[in-house]
Amino acid sequence: MYIGEEATPDIATTGTLIFEQVGHLEGIETWASATYQFTPSASGYFYLAFNAPTTGRNTGNRIMIDDISINVADDGTGIQVLDPTAFVIYPNPVDDILRIETTETVKHIDIFNVQGTLVMTANGNATAVNVSNLPVGTYMIRFVTEMGVSVQRFVKR
């Protein structure tokens, strides 16, 4: 696996190698688990590339990837950014009741408009928020937990 600052087809040759093949036994499918900690030198976008080079064998090239997660430990503010998949909001777009599913312990919920103005707060243990009084538009919902924050976008129609 390689990481780089440009989304180019040759990232596997221009990027930084961060994880190499763990191993392969001929004719046996094996899975390897790996964790890599990447600390960027500057803010910006970073791209991952996976490469399955030709080995000269007649078995063909393949790469199998399952269960990738990317966790941002600190976005520079000192606040841990949580995995957004830990929070499910629906329906989106929403007319009146925005439902919330999570296994996290939420301290409080904040809703901001696109200008960044706080327009609503809700109890942290809420499983639904009534947004019927909000004007039509795009909003950001922020979940604050003991471990950090997660922000998602939703549309009020």
C-alpha positions in Angstrom: 0.0 0.0 0.0 1.3 3.4 -0.9 0.3 6.9 0.2 0.9 10.1 -1.7 -0.4 13.7 -2.1 -1.5 13.4 -5.7 -4.1 11.1 -7.2 -2.1 9.8 -10.2 -2.0 6.4 -11.7 1.7 6.1 -10.8 1.2 6.7 -7.1 2.6 3.2 -6.5 6.0 4.4 -7.8 5.9 8.1 -6.7 4.1 7.6 -3.3 5.6 6.4 -0.1 5.5 2.7 0.6 3.7 2.2 3.9 2.9 -1.5 4.0 4.4 -4.5 2.1 3.0 -7.9 1.2 2.8 -10.1 4.3 3.1 -13.3 2.4 1.4 -15.7 0.1 1.5 -19.5 0.0 1.0 -21.0 -3.5 -2.6 -22.2 -3.9 -3.6 -21.1 -0.4 -5.6 -17.9 0.2 -4.2 -16.1 3.2 -5.3 -12.9 4.9 -3.0 -10.5 6.7 -4.0 -7.8 9.1 -2.0 -4.6 9.2 -2.2 -1.2 11.0 -0.3 1.8 9.9 0.0 5.2 11.6 0.5 8.0 9.1 1.3 11.5 10.3 1.1 14.0 7.5 3.7 16.7 7.2 1.0 19.3 6.2 -2.7 19.6 5.8 -4.4 18.5 2.6 -5.7 15.5 0.7 -3.9 12.2 0.8 -4.5 9.2 -1.5 -4.0 5.5 -0.9 -2.9 3.1 -3.7 -2.8 -0.7 -3.7 -0.6 -2.6 -6.1 -0.5 -6.3 -7.1 2.6 -6.6 -9.2 3.2 -9.4 -11.6 5.2 -12.2 -10.0 5.9 -14.3 -13.2 3.6 -17.1 -12.0 0.7 -18.1 -14.1 -1.8 -17.6 -11.2 -2.7 -14.0 -12.2 -2.5 -10.9 -10.1 -5.1 -10.1 -7.5 -5.5 -8.1 -4.5 -8.1 -8.7 -1.8 -9.1 -5.9 0.6 -11.6 -6.1 3.3 -12.6 -3.9 6.3 -10.5 -0.8 5.7 -11.0 1.9 8.3 -9.3 5.3 8.5 -9.3 7.0 11.9 -8.2 10.6 12.3 -6.7 10.8 15.7 -6.3 14.6 15.8 -7.3 17.2 13.1 -4.9 19.8 14.5 -7.4 21.2 17.0 -6.6 18.7 19.7 -10.1 17.2 19.3 -10.3 13.6 18.2 -12.4 13.1 15.1 -14.5 10.0 15.3 -15.3 7.6 12.5 -18.4 9.0 10.8 -19.7 5.4 10.2 -20.2 5.2 14.0 -23.3 7.4 13.6 -26.2 6.7 11.2 -28.7 9.5 10.5 -31.9 8.9 8.4 -33.9 9.8 6.5 -31.7 12.1 4.5 -33.2 14.4 3.2 -35.6 14.8 6.2 -39.0 16.5 6.5 -39.5 16.4 10.3 -37.9 13.7 12.4 -34.2 12.9 11.9 -33.4 9.5 13.4 -30.1 8.7 15.0 -28.4 5.3 15.5 -25.1 4.9 17.3 -23.3 2.7 19.8 -21.4 5.7 21.1 -22.2 7.5 24.3 -23.2 11.0 23.1 -22.9 14.0 25.5 -24.7 16.4 23.2 -25.8 17.0 19.7 -25.4 20.4 17.8 -26.9 21.4 14.5 -25.4 24.1 12.4 -26.5 25.8 9.2 -24.2 26.2 6.2 -23.0 29.6 7.6 -21.8 27.8 10.7 -24.4 29.3 13.0 -25.6 27.0 15.8 -29.4 26.6 15.1 -30.3 23.7 17.4 -29.1 21.5 20.2 -30.4 18.2 21.5 -29.9 15.9 24.4 -27.0 13.5 23.9 -29.0 10.3 24.4 -31.6 11.3 21.8 -32.5 8.7 19.2 -34.4 11.3 17.1 -34.4 15.1 16.6 -37.4 17.1 15.5 -36.1 19.4 12.7 -39.5 20.4 11.4 -39.0 24.0 12.5 -35.8 24.4 10.6 -36.0 26.2 7.2 -35.3 24.1 4.1 -31.6 23.8 3.5 -28.4 21.9 4.2 -27.2 21.4 7.8 -24.3 19.8 9.7 -25.1 17.7 12.8 -22.2 17.3 15.3 -22.1 14.5 17.8 -19.9 15.2 20.9 -18.8 12.2 22.9 -16.3 11.5 25.6 -13.8 10.4 22.9 -14.2 13.2 20.4 -16.6 14.5 17.7 -18.2 13.3 14.5 -19.9 15.6 12.0 -22.3 14.7 9.2 -24.3 16.6 6.7 -28.1 16.3 6.2 -30.7 18.1 4.1 -34.0 19.5 5.5 -36.7 19.7 2.8 
